[in-house]
Amino acid sequence: MGRCIYGGIYDPGNPLSDSNGFRKDVIDALRELDVPVIRYPGGNFVATYHWQDGIGPREKRPSRPELAWLGTETNQFGTDEFMQWLDVLSEGLPDGKRVEPYLCLNMGTGTLDEALAWVEYCNGTRDTYYANLRRANGHPEPYRVKYWALGNEVWGPWQVEQMTAEDYSKKAAQWAKALRLLDPDIVLILCGQDGTASWDHTVLQACVPVVDMHSIHMYTAAGTSHIKNVTAPLAAERAIRITASLIELARIERGVPVSKPPTKICFDEWNVWDPERAPGDKGAEELYTLSDALAVAVWLNVFVRQSRYIGMANIAQSVNVISPLMTTEKGVVKQSTWWPLLLFSRYMRGWTVATHVRAGAYDGETQPTWLQGALDDGASWLDVSASIDDRGYVSLAVVNISETEDFEVRVGGVTGKSVTAYTVTASQVTAKNTEAKEEVSSAESTWNGEGTYRFSKHSFTMLRWKS
């Protein structure tokens, strides 16, 4: 989609790219985020993608019409290039750790035979056709791809080969059975909707015994309204709780044994995205504001607070397309949304810590509209999550969603006299980062942990101290 792969990740001939054609500045930036897993090849794109078009000699690979965004797929970047790129991205990680691949199967125009062949190509160890084809293409060792999605958004009217929930359930169950016969160790991810739909209930009832995770997608945005923009991610919190209940209900009614690990939620597409502001068929290149950065911080707080239910969460996408990173001829621009992602990925590790927030709340109109009724006590002006890592460091993430008011707050539980504070803010919520000017960044300071702490208006703050 757009410039995510071509001109983003893969840009052969560019002086900023390595000998493989991979943008080195993009790799360096993503390493800063310590990304654990990357989903490929999509997205709506996958419904007409045939993986065998993208392997073998590049000069023999066919170009195909791409029907999701009405472009052309040259197939110059395919499975082997993706895996090689992940290897490069994983360089410098501790032994045994890598950026994990997550592949999405084509359940639109694709076939079960094609899906089985892809799993065999990636993971096969025996003397079989597709495993040998991988070896012939220069990759003797299996890729050991663990995560596989059973299609993408097949419920949507924009999809090629849209299905009903009942038809999808039958197909997904049969695919899951066959795929596990080929490789019992893979993790299969069911195609859900947004966690608040009857589709989720139907497919979970049918397929929860044969899958490991249930995928849901949600994007938030609210035009020019800052307060609606920053509170919108709280809809995802409600969606997670509803989905967790649907999973529990399905496991009970289907008699799933307790020996089968919990079925987790895979929130494998989330972000701030306004399709009117950044149309998908024009590349979806958002220019994010401080307000959007604070919304992303609320999104991340939601994931921390609801982490017991989450198996994976993937921001869409990695570069250029509704992304915190934008490539230019001179390098990369780190958008406003980059900063909360960096702070969370660097410091929000370990275990979730429960928090108690006593503050005023916003109880006005929301986007989506149903959220206003779902928030019994409104949306707290201070949106909060916390964690503690294996070294005993507490990280407290606080988003002041108010556009006009600072809040002086007593922070209980602080120990010691040295608290590091990282603050992301700007003079106004419309501030942006461009190649010419950076208006939103992270500032570091210290606090002695005594008295109260002032959380400035329209800001994201992370406080860290040794417990």
HELIX and SHEET records of a PDB file:
HELIX    1   1 LYS A   24  LEU A   33  1                                  10    
HELIX    2   2 ASN A   44  THR A   48  5                                   5    
HELIX    3   3 TRP A   51  GLY A   54  5                                   4    
HELIX    4   4 ARG A   58  LYS A   60  5                                   3    
HELIX    5   5 THR A   79  LEU A   89  1                                  11    
HELIX    6   6 LEU A  112  ASN A  123  1                                  12    
HELIX    7   7 TYR A  129  ALA A  136  1                                   8    
HELIX    8   8 ALA A  165  LEU A  182  1                                  18    
HELIX    9   9 SER A  198  CYS A  207  1                                  10    
HELIX   10  10 VAL A  208  VAL A  210  5                                   3    
HELIX   11  11 HIS A  226  THR A  231  1                                   6    
HELIX   12  12 LEU A  234  GLU A  253  1                                  20    
HELIX   13  13 GLY A  280  LYS A  282  5                                   3    
HELIX   14  14 LEU A  290  ARG A  305  1                                  16    
HELIX   15  15 SER A  307  TYR A  309  5                                   3    
HELIX   16  16 TRP A  338  TYR A  347  1                                  10    
HELIX   17  17 TRP A  370  ALA A  374  1                                   5    
SHEET    1   A 7 VAL A  37  TYR A  40  0                                        
SHEET    2   A 7 GLU A 100  CYS A 104  1                                        
SHEET    3   A 7 TYR A 147  ALA A 149  1                                        
SHEET    4   A 7 VAL A 187  CYS A 191  1                                        
SHEET    5   A 7 MET A 213  THR A 220  1                                        
SHEET    6   A 7 LYS A 264  VAL A 272  1                                        
SHEET    7   A 7 ILE A 310  ILE A 315  1                                        
SHEET    1   B 2 ARG A  64  GLU A  66  0                                        
SHEET    2   B 2 GLY A  71  GLU A  73 -1                                        
SHEET    1   C 2 LEU A 325  THR A 327  0                                        
SHEET    2   C 2 VAL A 332  LYS A 334 -1                                        
SHEET    1   D 6 TRP A 351  THR A 352  0                                        
SHEET    2   D 6 LEU A 382  ILE A 388 -1                                        
SHEET    3   D 6 TYR A 393  ASN A 400 -1                                        
SHEET    4   D 6 SER A 459  LYS A 466 -1                                        
SHEET    5   D 6 VAL A 419  THR A 425 -1                                        
SHEET    6   D 6 SER A 441  TRP A 447 -1                                        
SHEET    1   E 2 ALA A 361  TYR A 362  0                                        
SHEET    2   E 2 ALA A 379  SER A 380 -1                                        
SHEET    1   F 2 PHE A 407  ARG A 410  0                                        
SHEET    2   F 2 THR A 452  PHE A 455 -1                                        
END                                                                             
